[in-house]
Amino acid sequence: MINLAIPTLRRFDLLHDCVWSALAGTVKPDRVLIIDNSGGECPPIPGAEIIGGRQPQSVARAWNDAAQRTEGDLILSNDDIMFAPDTIEKLLDVARTNERAGIVSVLEGQRFCLFWLNRAAYEAVGSFDEVFAPAYFEDNDYHYRLTLAGWEAPCVYTPIRHENSATMKAVSMQERETVHHERFRVCQRVYTQKWGGLPGQERYTEPYNGAQHHAP
């Protein structure tokens, strides 16, 4: 069974196009699961099942919900992605020919905007770390954990369209400064504490260098 899970917050216009493009592909998802982090504001989307996200919301929490609510192949996508006709087909082709692929992504520099998740890797590495909330660095954290455990993260080429930071564009400048930028700084600090450096500069091979940690 092929599952496509899409967390969403405000960009329902883009979400509709995302779902439509995925269902129009050469390989179609059997189930499309929308994880609504808006508190029930998401309108009906043809071809998709909508569930409420756990509060307080976070990207990592939505991804974990998707993994726990589905069986079979799981593809996770931002709501600002427009799938190419062959996107899902190519993701699955690479996933099924590379046993050490922990994830298979489409965008090299933004791997977690659209990716297939290996359930064996998820069980081995553990769930996405929900301390990174509402977003920021949960993707870097998971990629580093995959690397430490010997899993790979190959990319495929397929000409998707990505709006990039669509949720941020929908909020006011004041909200960006008072909420999102502050949370970015908090999550950055947590990542540094957890791995001994920023992404690409990690020094620890176990979280917090083996010390006990309490969420901020």
N, C-alpha and C positions, 0 to 999 in steps of 0.2 A: 504494500500500500504506500502510495506517495502522498505525504502530508506537506502542505505549505502553510506556515504560520507567520502572521504579520502583526506585530504590535503596532498600535496606532494611538495618537493623542489628539491632534487637531486637524491634520491635513486629509480630510475625508475626500476632497476632490481628487487628490493624487491617489488615495487608496483605491478608489473605484477603478481608475486606469490601471493600477498595479494588478488588481485581481483579474480584470478583463484580459490584460495582456498575457498573464500566466495561463489562463484557461484557453487562450487561443493558440497555444504552442503546439509543437509536434508531439511532445509528451505532456500530458495534462495531469495536474495533481488530482488524486481521488478525493481529497478533502482539503478545503481551504478554511483555516481557523483564524479569525480576527480576534486579537486580544485587545480589548477596548480599555485603554488607560484614561479615558476622558470622563469616567464616571457615568456612563450610560448615554452619552451624546451621539455615539456613532449610529448613523442611519443604516437601514437594511442595505446590504450589498448583494446583488444577484450572484448566486453560486457560492456564497460564503456563509459560514456559521460564526456568529458573534458571541463572545463570552466576555464577562467583565474581568478586568485585571485586578489582581490583589492590590490593596492599598496599604501603605503608601507605595506608589508606583515606582518601577524602575525597569530599565531595559533587561538587566540580568534576571530579575524576577519573572518578567514576561517570557524570556527564553526558557527558563526552568519550567514554568507552567506548560509551555508548549511541549517540552520533552516528556513531561509527566502525563499529559493528556493524549498522547498519540502513540501509535505503534507503527513500525516500519520505517521507511525512509522519511527523514525530516529535513525540510529546507526552510530556513529562516530568512525573512526579508524585511528591509525597511519598507515603510508605506510610500516612499517617494521613488520607487524603482519601476521602470517600464521594461518588462521582460522582452527579449528578442524571441522569435519563434523557436530557436533551438537552445534556449538557455537551460531549461530543466534537463533536456536530453544530454547536453554536454556535461552538466554537473554530475549526472548519474553515471555517464560513461566513465569518467575519471574515477568516481567513487568506487565503482565496481571492479576496476582494474588495478587499484592501489590499496592493498590491505593496510598499509601504514598511514593512510590519509585520515587524520583526525577531523579535519574539515576540508572541504573543497570550496574555493571561493571564485568569484568572478572578477573583482577589482583588487589588483595587487596592493595598492596603497590603502585600501579601505575594505579589508577582507571580510569584515563582519556586517557589511551592508546587505550582502546576499551570499548565503553559504549553505552548503549541505553539512549536516552534523553526523558524525559517526557515533552510533550509540555505544559501541564497544569502548571508544575513547572517552565518551561522556561518563560511562560507568567507572572507567579506570582513573580518570583525572578528577572526577567529581563535578558537581554542579557549578554553574556560573556564580561568582561571588557577589551576593546581594549587598555587601557593604558598600559597593560602588553604586551610589544612588543619587539622583534618579538615572544618571548616565555618566559616562566618561571613565575610561581606563578599564572597564570590565572586559573589553575586547583584548586590550594589551595583556591583561592578567591571564586570560584564558589561553591566548597564543603562547605566552611564556610557559605556562604550565604544560601545554601540549609538547612544547619543545623539550622541556626537562624530562618528560616521560617518554621521549623518543618517537612521538607522532609527527607526521608531516602535515603541511598545509599548502598543497598545490593550488594553482590558479588555472582557470581555463579562459579562453577568449571567446566572448560572445557580445555583440554590440548592444548592450542594454543602455537605457537612459537613466541617469541618476540626477535627481534634483539637487541633492547635497544640502544638508542642514535645513531641510524644509520646515521642520518643527520650530527651529530657532527663528526662522524668518517670519513665523506667524505670531511671535510674542513681541511685546513692546520693548523698547530700548531699556526702560527702567527695570522691567522684569529680567532682562538679560543680565543687567549689572547687579541687581540685588539678590537674584536667586541662582541663575544658571552659572554665572561667572564665579560666584562664591562656592557653589558646589563643585565646579571644576577644580578650584584650588584645594578644596577639602579632599577630593578624590585623588588628585595629584600627590598630595601629602601622604595619603594612605598608601598609594602605590609605592612611593619611595620607602616608606616604613616597612612595607611588606616584603619588598625585593631588594632593598639596599641601593636603589637608584632608579632613575627614570627609564622608560622603555629604550632598550638598546644599551643601557648602562647598568643593568642589574648585577649585583654582586652575590646575592644569596641564592642557594639552591633549595631552600625550604622556606616557607612563609615566615616572615618576621624573624628570620635567622634562628628559628626554633623557640622563640620566646612567646609567651602567652599574649594574646592581643584582645582588646575590647573595642567594639565598633565605636566610631566617633559619634 
